Structures are given as C-alpha cells and as structure tokens.
Amino acid sequence: MIRRRVALVLSGTAAITAVILYQPPEQLLAGSSAASATLAVPVVEAAPESRGISGDVHMQFVRAGDRVAFPVRVRGNANGFTYQWIEVRSNGSADVARPLRGDTLLAPLTPGFYELALTRAGIVQRITEPRLAVLVPFEHKLGSTLNGYQIGRYPAEWERDEQAERPAGFAEVREADLDLPLTRHIKVRDFVTHDRQTVWPRYVAVDPRVLDKIELVLRELARRRGEARMDFDVEVHSGFRTPMYNAGVEGSARDSRHLYGDAADVAIDADGDGKLTIFDAYRVEQAVEWVERLHPELAGGLGVYSSRRFPTPYCHIDARGERKRWRG
C-alpha cells in the first residue's frame, strides 16, 4: 500500500512538471521575453519543388524585376512574414522588405546572386538553397560585348529576326562566384566559357532545365547501382559558350545549344572505378534515355563522343525540347 502511494505521488509530480514545462505556441506568443518570441516564430525553408524535378538544383534564374516562383514551407502560421533578397556573402539587402503572400516573389532590380531572407517578430531566417541568379537582360548587350566582355553575335542578331532564339539574359559572374553551386554536382565555374579573356565580370547563359536533367541522370545512375543517391565524379568539359568562342571550336554547329546555356559536355565516372571509359559513356547514354522517357519535357540532344582524339569519352546532354542523337 505504501509503495502504491509513493508511485501515485511520483506520477502526479511528473504530470505537474510536464504541464509547467510545456507551453503551447499561443502562450509563447503571449510571452514578453526575446527567448519566447524566438520560439514562437515558425521555422521556414524552401519547398522541395523549388529545387527542380531532381530536387538537386541549387540555383534559379530570373531577369531583373521579374516575378519568380519560389515556394517556401512554413512549419506553422505563415502570417506576418516579410521577405528580402540578400546578396550572397553579404548582409546587404538588395531591396525593401515585402510581405510574404504566396509562392511568387519579386526579384531584385540589380543583377547578381542572392539568398532569401524571411523575417517575423525581428527574427531573420536566411535560405541559402536554392539561391537566385538575377540576369542582365540580353538587350543590354551592345553589339558583340557586354560590359567589356566579348560575347559575339547570335544567329538571331545576324538574321535580325526578333522571333529567333536567344538567351533571356546572362548571369553576371565575378571571380568570387565561381564556386557557387548550380546543382549538387555542378558549380558556376563549370558553365563559364573556357576562353582566354581575363576581364571581370564575365557573363554566362544557363538554362536550369539542363541542370535538372543532368542531376536526374545522376540519380538514375545511382538507382542502377542500388542506391537512392550518390556523389559522382563529374567533369564538365564545356557548358556555356559565347558565340565568339564557339566559332573557333572544331566541328561545332553555328547555332550550337551551348550558346543558349541548355547544353553541357560531361564525363561521368558512372561505375565508380576511378576511370573515365567508353563503358561509363554507355551507362550515361542509357540513363539519359530513361530520364527522357519519364520526363519528356526535358527531351533534347545526346551525343556520345568516344573517338581516340578525345582525352576521355564524354557525352553531350542538352534540353532543347526535341530528341536528337549522334556519335562523334
């Protein structure tokens, strides 16, 4: 009987302690201390769909001042949040604070790379992935140059056809930006034209569809090895090419997809043996076919280059919107 009374007393004490320690969110909101305010603000993060189909795209691209789809997930009441774009590697805001209303946000007016900062009750939460690349509009290019960087002229400019294809704009890249991730496996430096210009900033066209496609291919390669996801050794031989540089690339088409930023030449160690062989290229080829079957909106070109004149076999992958196949 004594043991039963002791157990009841301990149980009651524990229950009272639990009531004291637990305060529902609305009680935290009513508190006056800074600690209570911090606990009351729900955690925010980028929604998975903001990272593309693959979930591994780390950069979105938009022209200055345009609206961008950037869904965020709030673990609690979303009311009262404001958002600002903060320059990467800085605490300087690119624009005024705006109320967070829905998944469509207004991009900054100044080109550059940005992170999203969400604020409520004085608490700032910064989202570092995905980042936002605000483009310099194509129309700002004067002749063959943009801010001193030699780009050349696009086929659409030679033909003076306003309906012909051209990039929407160019990401402005400074030397400090080269290692910013575009995806899980690809960095900004991988898409910068491999010319000999030394002027900064440099300018790059990137179509996020090809980024998503490459990451889906890597995801498929992992699946075929029995893993949900893996880190692969990926060499990007060529990403974006300016028309001026592309004109000097042997065998390159005048309207190569590299000009528009939706193509990349990649060598992938698909089997993980530390070597880049034709068998890796064949595995990549099979993975591309499967990805395009699942995601026809990412259809594009696939070229397998295995000639001995190349240092290693590699694959050209693009997202032009129609299926093309060739070997080189």
C-alpha positions as CSV (number, residue, x, y, z in Angstrom):
1,M,0.0,0.0,0.0
2,I,2.9,2.4,0.9
3,R,4.6,1.5,-2.5
4,R,1.3,2.3,-4.3
5,R,1.0,5.8,-2.6
6,V,4.7,6.6,-3.5
7,A,4.1,5.6,-7.1
8,L,1.0,7.8,-7.2
9,V,2.9,10.8,-5.7
10,L,5.7,10.4,-8.2
11,S,3.3,10.1,-11.1
12,G,1.4,13.2,-10.1
13,T,4.7,15.1,-9.7
14,A,5.8,14.2,-13.2
15,A,2.4,15.2,-14.6
16,I,2.6,18.6,-12.9
17,T,6.2,19.1,-14.1
18,A,5.1,18.3,-17.7
19,V,2.4,20.9,-17.6
20,I,4.8,23.5,-16.3
21,L,7.4,22.8,-18.9
22,Y,5.1,22.6,-21.9
23,Q,3.6,25.8,-23.2
24,P,1.5,25.8,-26.4
25,P,2.6,28.1,-29.2
26,E,-0.1,30.7,-28.4
27,Q,1.3,31.0,-24.9
28,L,4.8,31.5,-26.3
29,L,3.4,34.3,-28.4
30,A,2.0,36.0,-25.3
31,G,5.4,36.0,-23.6
32,S,7.3,39.2,-23.4
33,S,10.9,37.9,-23.4
34,A,13.1,37.7,-26.6
35,A,13.5,33.9,-26.0
36,S,9.8,33.4,-26.1
37,A,9.5,35.4,-29.3
38,T,12.2,33.4,-30.9
39,L,10.5,30.1,-30.0
40,A,7.2,31.5,-31.3
41,V,8.4,32.1,-34.8
42,P,7.8,29.0,-37.0
43,V,10.7,27.6,-39.0
44,V,10.7,28.3,-42.7
45,E,12.6,26.5,-45.5
46,A,12.5,26.3,-49.3
47,A,9.8,23.8,-50.5
48,P,11.2,20.8,-52.3
49,E,9.7,21.8,-55.6
50,S,11.9,25.0,-55.6
51,R,14.9,22.7,-56.4
52,G,13.5,21.3,-59.7
53,I,12.3,17.8,-60.5
54,S,15.5,16.2,-59.3
55,G,15.5,18.1,-56.0
56,D,19.2,18.9,-56.6
57,V,19.1,22.2,-58.4
58,H,20.6,24.9,-56.2
59,M,20.1,28.0,-58.4
60,Q,17.1,29.7,-60.0
61,F,17.4,32.2,-62.8
62,V,15.3,35.3,-63.5
63,R,15.5,38.6,-65.2
64,A,15.8,41.7,-63.0
65,G,12.5,42.9,-61.6
66,D,10.5,39.8,-62.8
67,R,8.4,37.6,-60.6
68,V,9.8,34.2,-59.7
69,A,8.1,31.1,-58.4
70,F,9.9,30.4,-55.1
71,P,7.6,28.3,-52.8
72,V,8.6,28.2,-49.2
73,R,7.3,25.9,-46.5
74,V,6.4,27.3,-43.1
75,R,6.1,25.0,-40.1
76,G,3.2,26.8,-38.5
77,N,1.3,30.1,-39.1
78,A,2.7,31.8,-42.1
79,N,1.1,35.2,-41.4
80,G,3.3,38.2,-40.6
81,F,6.4,37.2,-42.6
82,T,8.3,39.7,-44.9
83,Y,10.9,38.8,-47.4
84,Q,14.1,40.4,-48.8
85,W,16.8,39.3,-51.1
86,I,20.3,39.4,-49.6
87,E,23.5,39.4,-51.7
88,V,25.5,36.2,-51.4
89,R,28.4,36.6,-49.0
90,S,26.9,39.8,-47.6
91,N,24.3,41.1,-45.2
92,G,23.3,43.9,-47.5
93,S,19.7,43.9,-48.7
94,A,19.0,44.3,-52.5
95,D,15.6,45.8,-52.0
96,V,12.9,46.7,-49.5
97,A,11.1,44.2,-47.3
98,R,7.8,43.0,-48.8
99,P,5.0,40.9,-47.3
100,L,5.2,37.2,-48.0
101,R,2.0,36.4,-49.8
102,G,2.0,33.2,-51.8
103,D,4.8,31.5,-53.7
104,T,5.5,34.2,-56.3
105,L,8.2,36.7,-55.2
106,L,9.6,39.8,-56.9
107,A,13.2,39.6,-58.0
108,P,15.7,42.4,-57.3
109,L,16.5,45.0,-59.9
110,T,20.3,44.6,-59.7
111,P,22.0,41.6,-61.4
112,G,23.8,39.2,-59.0
113,F,23.5,36.2,-56.8
114,Y,21.0,36.3,-53.9
115,E,19.7,34.4,-50.9
116,L,16.2,34.8,-49.5
117,A,15.7,36.2,-46.0
118,L,12.4,35.9,-44.2
119,T,11.6,38.0,-41.2
120,R,9.0,37.9,-38.5
121,A,9.0,39.4,-35.0
122,G,12.5,40.6,-35.6
123,I,13.8,37.1,-36.2
124,V,15.6,36.6,-39.6
125,Q,15.8,33.2,-41.3
126,R,18.0,33.0,-44.3
127,I,17.5,30.4,-47.1
128,T,20.8,29.5,-48.8
129,E,19.4,26.9,-51.2
130,P,18.2,27.4,-53.8
131,R,19.8,30.8,-54.5
132,L,18.6,33.3,-57.1
133,A,20.6,34.5,-60.0
134,V,19.3,37.8,-61.4
135,L,20.2,38.1,-65.0
136,V,21.4,41.0,-67.1
137,P,18.9,41.2,-70.0
138,F,20.0,40.1,-73.4
139,E,19.1,43.5,-74.7
140,H,21.8,45.2,-72.7
141,K,24.5,43.6,-74.9
142,L,25.9,46.3,-77.2
143,G,27.0,44.7,-80.4
144,S,29.3,41.9,-79.5
145,T,30.2,43.0,-76.0
146,L,28.6,43.2,-72.6
147,N,30.3,45.4,-70.0
148,G,33.6,44.9,-71.7
149,Y,33.3,41.1,-72.0
150,Q,33.4,39.8,-75.6
151,I,30.4,37.6,-76.3
152,G,29.9,37.9,-80.1
153,R,26.7,37.9,-82.1
154,Y,24.0,35.3,-82.0
155,P,22.5,33.9,-85.2
156,A,19.3,35.8,-84.4
157,E,21.3,39.0,-84.4
158,W,22.8,38.3,-87.8
159,E,19.5,37.5,-89.3
160,R,17.8,40.4,-87.5
161,D,14.9,38.1,-86.6
162,E,13.1,39.3,-83.5
163,Q,11.4,35.9,-83.2
164,A,14.6,33.8,-83.4
165,E,16.0,32.1,-80.3
166,R,18.3,33.9,-78.0
167,P,19.0,33.7,-74.2
168,A,16.7,35.7,-71.9
169,G,19.8,37.1,-70.3
170,F,23.2,36.4,-68.7
171,A,24.3,35.8,-65.2
172,E,26.9,38.2,-64.1
173,V,29.8,36.2,-62.7
174,R,32.7,37.6,-60.6
175,E,35.7,35.6,-59.7
176,A,34.4,35.1,-56.1
177,D,31.2,33.5,-57.6
178,L,32.9,30.6,-59.4
179,D,32.4,28.0,-56.7
180,L,28.7,28.8,-56.1
181,P,26.8,25.5,-56.7
182,L,24.4,25.3,-59.6
183,T,23.4,21.8,-58.6
184,R,24.6,19.1,-56.3
185,H,27.4,18.2,-58.7
186,I,27.9,21.4,-60.8
187,K,29.3,24.8,-60.0
188,V,29.1,28.2,-61.7
189,R,32.7,27.7,-63.0
190,D,31.6,24.7,-65.0
191,F,29.4,26.8,-67.2
192,V,31.8,29.8,-67.7
193,T,33.2,29.8,-71.3
194,H,36.7,28.4,-71.4
195,D,38.1,31.4,-73.4
196,R,41.2,33.4,-72.6
197,Q,39.5,36.6,-71.6
198,T,40.6,37.9,-68.2
199,V,38.1,40.7,-67.7
200,W,35.6,40.5,-64.8
201,P,32.7,40.2,-64.5
202,R,32.1,37.5,-67.1
203,Y,28.7,36.5,-68.4
204,V,27.0,33.2,-68.6
205,A,23.7,31.9,-70.0
206,V,22.3,28.9,-68.1
207,D,19.0,27.1,-68.7
208,P,18.0,25.3,-65.5
209,R,16.3,22.5,-67.5
210,V,19.7,21.0,-68.4
211,L,20.9,21.3,-64.8
212,D,17.8,19.3,-63.7
213,K,18.3,16.8,-66.5
214,I,21.9,16.1,-65.6
215,E,21.0,15.6,-61.9
216,L,18.2,13.2,-62.9
217,V,20.7,11.3,-65.0
218,L,23.0,11.0,-62.0
219,R,20.1,9.9,-59.8
220,E,19.3,7.2,-62.4
221,L,22.9,6.0,-62.4
222,A,22.7,5.7,-58.6
223,R,19.5,3.8,-58.8
224,R,21.0,1.3,-61.2
225,R,23.8,0.7,-58.6
226,G,21.2,0.1,-55.9
227,E,21.4,3.5,-54.2
228,A,18.8,6.3,-53.9
229,R,21.5,8.9,-54.4
230,M,25.3,9.0,-54.8
231,D,28.1,11.6,-55.3
232,F,29.7,11.1,-58.7
233,D,32.9,12.4,-60.2
234,V,31.6,14.7,-62.9
235,E,33.9,16.6,-65.3
236,V,32.1,19.4,-67.3
237,H,34.2,19.8,-70.5
238,S,32.0,22.6,-71.8
239,G,29.0,24.4,-70.5
240,F,28.0,27.8,-71.9
241,R,29.9,29.0,-74.9
242,T,29.9,32.5,-76.2
243,P,29.2,32.7,-80.0
244,M,32.7,34.2,-80.4
245,Y,34.3,31.2,-78.7
246,N,32.0,28.7,-80.3
247,A,33.1,29.8,-83.8
248,G,36.6,28.5,-83.0
249,V,35.5,25.1,-81.7
250,E,36.3,22.4,-84.3
251,G,33.1,20.7,-85.6
252,S,30.8,22.9,-83.5
253,A,27.5,24.0,-85.1
254,R,26.9,27.7,-85.7
255,D,23.8,27.5,-83.6
256,S,25.2,25.0,-81.0
257,R,23.0,24.6,-78.0
258,H,25.9,25.6,-75.8
259,L,25.2,29.2,-77.0
260,Y,21.9,29.1,-75.2
261,G,23.0,27.6,-71.9
262,D,20.9,24.4,-72.2
263,A,23.8,22.0,-73.0
264,A,26.8,20.6,-71.3
265,D,29.5,18.1,-72.3
266,V,30.1,15.9,-69.4
267,A,32.3,12.9,-68.5
268,I,30.9,10.9,-65.6
269,D,32.5,8.0,-63.7
270,A,29.3,6.1,-63.8
271,D,30.6,2.8,-62.4
272,G,32.8,4.4,-59.8
273,D,36.0,2.6,-60.7
274,G,38.0,5.9,-60.8
275,K,38.4,5.8,-64.6
276,L,36.5,7.5,-67.5
277,T,35.9,4.9,-70.1
278,I,33.5,4.2,-73.0
279,F,31.6,1.9,-70.7
280,D,30.8,4.9,-68.5
281,A,29.6,6.9,-71.5
282,Y,27.3,3.9,-72.5
283,R,25.8,3.9,-69.0
284,V,25.2,7.6,-69.2
285,E,23.5,7.1,-72.6
286,Q,21.1,4.6,-71.1
287,A,20.3,6.8,-68.2
288,V,19.6,9.8,-70.5
289,E,17.2,7.6,-72.5
290,W,15.3,6.6,-69.3
291,V,15.1,10.1,-68.0
292,E,13.7,11.4,-71.2
293,R,11.1,8.6,-71.2
294,L,10.0,9.6,-67.7
295,H,10.3,13.4,-68.3
296,P,9.5,14.2,-72.0
297,E,9.5,17.9,-71.2
298,L,13.3,17.5,-70.8
299,A,13.8,15.9,-74.2
300,G,16.9,17.0,-76.1
301,G,20.2,16.1,-77.7
302,L,22.5,13.3,-76.7
303,G,25.9,12.9,-78.4
304,V,28.3,10.1,-77.3
305,Y,32.0,11.0,-78.1
306,S,34.4,8.1,-77.9
307,S,36.9,8.9,-80.6
308,R,40.6,8.4,-79.6
309,R,41.2,12.1,-80.4
310,F,39.4,13.0,-77.2
311,P,41.3,12.6,-73.9
312,T,38.3,10.8,-72.4
313,P,35.0,9.6,-73.7
314,Y,32.2,12.0,-72.8
315,C,28.5,12.8,-73.5
316,H,26.8,15.9,-74.8
317,I,23.5,16.4,-73.0
318,D,21.0,19.2,-73.8
319,A,17.4,20.1,-73.1
320,R,16.5,21.7,-76.5
321,G,13.0,20.3,-76.4
322,E,13.2,17.7,-79.2
323,R,15.0,14.4,-79.4
324,K,18.3,14.3,-81.2
325,R,21.0,11.6,-81.2
326,W,24.5,11.3,-82.7
327,R,28.0,9.9,-82.1
328,G,31.4,11.6,-82.5
